[in-house]
């Protein structure tokens, strides 16, 4: 049976924006590395920081908000306290009412990702949150800065 070829990890050059985080003592699990749920917190926080910094999300009052409908993470190498984490962010697809963010976690000053994943947001009106609504134009312009290629 032939060996399955694993894709090479992404590098920092593959991403547009970066957000830094320090791992915390309690992020480590019983196996001595950062627990998988913490990676999702890094992803979610990086996306939220981007949206807030670009002035396209007011957490308490934006009339249109993105709901996470899909996530995925591929773990390539472990993190552990006291590693410094950098989360790279790019945009793979901007649809009418949804966006696919791609993210990577980099340990300390390493160039290769130790985890890669994605988040899909579907935009809805905050008031009803039942039907997709078009991505606001200001947000669409901000997202375009994250597109690679």
KAZIFEN-V644772 format. One record per residue. N is the residue number from 1. RES is the residue in one letter. NEAR is the number of other C-alpha atoms within 10 Angstrom. D_CENTER is the distance of its C-alpha to the mean C-alpha in Angstrom with 2 decimals. Layout:
N,RES,NEAR,D_CENTER ; N,RES,NEAR,D_CENTER
This chain:
1,X,3,35.15 ; 2,X,4,32.99 ; 3,X,5,29.99 ; 4,X,6,26.57 ; 5,X,6,24.85 ; 6,X,7,21.34 ; 7,X,6,19.26 ; 8,X,9,18.96 ; 9,X,17,15.75 ; 10,X,19,13.77 ; 11,X,16,14.88 ; 12,X,21,13.83 ; 13,X,9,15.80 ; 14,X,14,13.49 ; 15,X,19,10.85 ; 16,X,15,11.77 ; 17,X,17,10.40 ; 18,X,18,10.12 ; 19,X,17,10.02 ; 20,X,15,12.41 ; 21,X,14,13.06 ; 22,X,12,16.20 ; 23,X,19,16.50 ; 24,X,13,19.19 ; 25,X,11,22.29 ; 26,X,9,21.47 ; 27,X,18,18.08 ; 28,X,18,20.38 ; 29,X,12,21.77 ; 30,X,7,25.28 ; 31,X,8,24.52 ; 32,X,12,23.80 ; 33,X,14,20.10 ; 34,X,22,16.88 ; 35,X,17,16.55 ; 36,X,16,13.92 ; 37,X,10,13.02 ; 38,X,13,12.05 ; 39,X,22,9.16 ; 40,X,18,7.75 ; 41,X,11,8.85 ; 42,X,21,7.14 ; 43,X,25,3.54 ; 44,X,16,5.69 ; 45,X,15,7.59 ; 46,X,22,5.77 ; 47,X,22,5.40 ; 48,X,15,8.85 ; 49,X,13,10.22 ; 50,X,19,9.76 ; 51,X,17,11.50 ; 52,X,13,14.05 ; 53,X,11,14.85 ; 54,X,14,15.47 ; 55,X,12,17.72 ; 56,X,21,16.45 ; 57,X,19,15.75 ; 58,X,12,18.49 ; 59,X,11,17.27 ; 60,X,7,20.83 ; 61,X,9,22.29 ; 62,X,12,20.30 ; 63,X,12,22.28 ; 64,X,21,19.45 ; 65,X,23,16.17 ; 66,X,20,13.18 ; 67,X,16,13.34 ; 68,X,15,10.90 ; 69,X,11,13.16 ; 70,X,11,11.47 ; 71,X,16,9.05 ; 72,X,13,9.76 ; 73,X,18,9.65 ; 74,X,13,12.38 ; 75,X,17,13.88 ; 76,X,15,15.94 ; 77,X,14,17.40 ; 78,X,13,17.66 ; 79,X,25,16.71 ; 80,X,19,19.37 ; 81,X,15,20.52 ; 82,X,14,21.24 ; 83,X,16,18.57 ; 84,X,16,16.65 ; 85,X,24,12.94 ; 86,X,23,11.12 ; 87,X,25,7.38 ; 88,X,26,7.46 ; 89,X,26,5.85 ; 90,X,23,8.03 ; 91,X,21,9.31 ; 92,X,18,11.24 ; 93,X,17,13.29 ; 94,X,17,14.56 ; 95,X,11,17.12 ; 96,X,14,19.66 ; 97,X,17,17.85 ; 98,X,21,14.43 ; 99,X,21,11.40 ; 100,X,20,9.17 ; 101,X,22,5.85 ; 102,X,24,5.67 ; 103,X,32,4.18 ; 104,X,30,7.16 ; 105,X,30,8.94 ; 106,X,26,12.31 ; 107,X,20,15.29 ; 108,X,15,17.72 ; 109,X,11,18.86 ; 110,X,13,18.25 ; 111,X,13,17.36 ; 112,X,18,16.25 ; 113,X,22,12.96 ; 114,X,20,13.73 ; 115,X,21,10.83 ; 116,X,21,8.77 ; 117,X,18,6.93 ; 118,X,22,5.88 ; 119,X,22,5.95 ; 120,X,21,9.22 ; 121,X,19,10.62 ; 122,X,23,14.40 ; 123,X,24,16.18 ; 124,X,21,19.29 ; 125,X,16,22.01 ; 126,X,15,21.57 ; 127,X,10,25.26 ; 128,X,8,25.35 ; 129,X,15,21.85 ; 130,X,10,23.68 ; 131,X,10,23.37 ; 132,X,17,20.80 ; 133,X,17,21.54 ; 134,X,15,20.91 ; 135,X,21,18.05 ; 136,X,14,19.91 ; 137,X,10,21.04 ; 138,X,11,19.76 ; 139,X,14,16.17 ; 140,X,17,16.87 ; 141,X,13,18.18 ; 142,X,16,15.21 ; 143,X,22,12.84 ; 144,X,14,15.49 ; 145,X,12,14.93 ; 146,X,19,11.59 ; 147,X,17,13.48 ; 148,X,12,14.79 ; 149,X,5,18.38
